[in-house]
Amino acid sequence: MAIITVSREMGTGAYQIASEVAQRLKYTLIDGPRIKSLAVKYGLTPEMLELVDEKPPSYVTAEDRKRAAALNSIELIILELARKGNVVIYGRGGQDLLKDCKNILRLRFIADFEERVERFAEREWIDPDMARSLIRRSDHQRGGFIHFYFDRDWQDPNNYDLVFNTSRLSEATIVESVIATTREPSFKESDKSGAAIIDSVILSKKIETALLNSPVLEDYRPFTIEIDKGMVSISGYIITEAQKNAAIDIVKSVKGVNSVEENIQVVDYKAYKEHF
């Protein structure tokens, strides 16, 4: 169940390379169109998908929590496809979402800024100044998404196995390098714990989504959720005893949860904030 993840700057040509690698290896490419084709099945409208895809979530208002739940749904699409193995995950924090799996090849694509501008302007038939603005915005947004959601600097090379500068290397050279790496014994040997790890992440995301979507938990902030073979441990803070009990019931109702151990503290932080 080999998995390749792709992190990229806009205008690097990473999409063409990821597509070619997937085609050559006969892997499933998990990209925007693939996610969009499955979105309705997961309760995502096209408008909500556009609103939350690769954008930092927030948890302040009820509408914010709906967006965070929608982001979880995108991740469930990715995870359930990854569970089948032999996939290329294009963007969307795939390397962080599956950070505990050992059978992952993590790729990063960079290029000189002005070359990215030239490529993007030519591809989209737009003015170079507009291309510069859009690329800067994209870099800021994607970097912010990784920093906020996974608490990581997306430019740190230590978080990737291979970093390719497409200003220096041709598409053909990069494709051949990636394919050669997948033949490494350490990568080809399927990690037996991989499926179990992904199953635990999927269950955690389903629990988090159920909590975020609950109209009863009106001031919910994400709990810390740990999974061990269907045994769920949750910890965090909530505003009332009634909401604590409701949250525990919600977690117990999620399919796949066998037992729940909780360390939820009731703290009226809303009143504290208003007081000060």
MOVENHU-V272463 format. One record per residue. N is the residue number from 0. RES is the residue in one letter. SS is DSSP state (H for helix, E for strand, L for the rest). PSI is psi in degrees with one decimal (999 if undefined). Layout:
# MOVENHU-V272463
N RES SS PSI
N RES SS PSI
This chain:
# MOVENHU-V272463
0 M L 55.4
1 A L 145.9
2 I E 132.7
3 I E 131.6
4 T E 146.9
5 V E 119.4
6 S E 136.3
7 R E 151.6
8 E L 148.4
9 M L 136.8
10 G L 11.1
11 T L -11.3
12 G L 16.4
13 A H -32.6
14 Y H -42.7
15 Q H -39.2
16 I H -45.2
17 A H -40.7
18 S H -42.3
19 E H -42.1
20 V H -45.3
21 A H -42.4
22 Q H -44.5
23 R H -38.3
24 L H -7.3
25 K L 41.3
26 Y L 159.3
27 T E 127.5
28 L E 117.3
29 I E 98.3
30 D L -171.3
31 G H -52.0
32 P H -38.2
33 R H -44.4
34 I H -42.4
35 K H -37.2
36 S H -22.7
37 L H -4.4
38 A H -44.0
39 V H -38.4
40 K H -28.7
41 Y H 12.9
42 G L 21.1
43 L L 126.4
44 T L 157.8
45 P H -36.2
46 E H -44.8
47 M H -38.2
48 L H -45.7
49 E H -33.6
50 L H -33.6
51 V H -16.0
52 D L 118.1
53 E L 33.9
54 K L 142.4
55 P L 132.2
56 P L 167.2
57 S L 161.5
58 Y L 22.8
59 V L -55.0
60 T L 171.4
61 A H -38.0
62 E H -37.9
63 D H -42.2
64 R H -32.9
65 K H -39.6
66 R H -41.0
67 A H -38.4
68 A H -37.7
69 A H -38.5
70 L H -40.3
71 N H -38.1
72 S H -38.6
73 I H -42.4
74 E H -35.0
75 L H -37.9
76 I H -48.3
77 I H -46.4
78 L H -42.0
79 E H -28.2
80 L H -40.7
81 A H -31.2
82 R L -28.1
83 K L -18.3
84 G L 169.8
85 N L 62.9
86 V E 156.6
87 V E 114.6
88 I E 115.6
89 Y E 105.8
90 G L -157.9
91 R L 27.9
92 G L 28.1
93 G H -39.1
94 Q H -27.1
95 D H -35.6
96 L H -33.6
97 L L 35.2
98 K L -24.9
99 D L -8.2
100 C L 141.1
101 K L -10.3
102 N L 45.7
103 I E 134.4
104 L E 114.3
105 R E 114.6
106 L E 148.2
107 R E 134.2
108 F E 127.2
109 I E 169.6
110 A L 162.6
111 D L 139.8
112 F H -49.9
113 E H -31.1
114 E H -36.8
115 R H -41.7
116 V H -47.3
117 E H -45.2
118 R H -46.8
119 F H -42.0
120 A H -41.7
121 E H -41.2
122 R H -41.3
123 E H -1.0
124 W L 51.7
125 I L 166.1
126 D L 140.4
127 P H -36.1
128 D H -40.2
129 M H -39.1
130 A H -41.9
131 R H -45.0
132 S H -44.0
133 L H -38.7
134 I H -43.2
135 R H -42.2
136 R H -43.0
137 S H -45.6
138 D H -44.3
139 H H -42.6
140 Q H -47.6
141 R H -40.3
142 G H -39.4
143 G H -37.7
144 F H -47.9
145 I H -41.2
146 H H -45.9
147 F H -45.8
148 Y H -32.1
149 F H 0.2
150 D L 51.1
151 R L 147.2
152 D L 114.4
153 W L -14.2
154 Q L -7.6
155 D L 113.7
156 P H -19.9
157 N H -13.3
158 N H 6.1
159 Y L 155.4
160 D L -36.6
161 L E 131.0
162 V E 122.8
163 F E 129.4
164 N E 106.9
165 T L -3.3
166 S L -18.8
167 R L -30.1
168 L L 144.2
169 S L 159.2
170 E H -43.7
171 A H -42.5
172 T H -43.1
173 I H -45.3
174 V H -46.9
175 E H -37.0
176 S H -43.5
177 V H -46.7
178 I H -40.2
179 A H -39.3
180 T H -36.1
181 T H -14.2
182 R L -6.4
183 E L 135.1
184 P H -38.7
185 S H -27.8
186 F H -36.0
187 K H -31.1
188 E L 115.1
189 S L 130.5
190 D L 112.1
191 K L -25.6
192 S L -6.4
193 G H -46.7
194 A H -41.5
195 A H -38.5
196 I H -45.6
197 I H -40.1
198 D H -39.7
199 S H -40.2
200 V H -41.1
201 I H -46.2
202 L H -40.5
203 S H -42.1
204 K H -37.4
205 K H -39.4
206 I H -48.0
207 E H -40.0
208 T H -42.0
209 A H -39.9
210 L H -42.5
211 L H -34.2
212 N H -8.1
213 S L 124.9
214 P L -15.0
215 V L -35.5
216 L L 75.6
217 E L -17.8
218 D L 38.2
219 Y L 135.9
220 R L 142.8
221 P L 134.6
222 F L 162.3
223 T E 124.4
224 I E 126.8
225 E E 138.7
226 I E 136.4
227 D E 97.6
228 K L 49.0
229 G L -7.6
230 M E 122.0
231 V E 130.0
232 S E 124.8
233 I E 140.4
234 S E 154.9
235 G E -157.0
236 Y E 147.4
237 I E 164.7
238 I L -28.4
239 T L 161.1
240 E H -37.9
241 A H -41.6
242 Q H -33.6
243 K H -48.7
244 N H -38.9
245 A H -41.7
246 A H -42.4
247 I H -42.0
248 D H -39.9
249 I H -46.2
250 V H -43.9
251 K H -27.8
252 S H -13.2
253 V L 129.4
254 K L 130.4
255 G L -14.7
256 V L 121.0
257 N L -37.2
258 S E 158.7
259 V E 128.7
260 E E 126.6
261 E E 147.7
262 N E 60.9
263 I E 124.1
264 Q E 131.8
265 V E 112.3
266 V L 121.9
267 D L 69.3
268 Y H -21.2
269 K H -44.7
270 A H -38.2
271 Y H -44.7
272 K H -42.7
273 E H -33.8
274 H H -37.8
275 F L 999
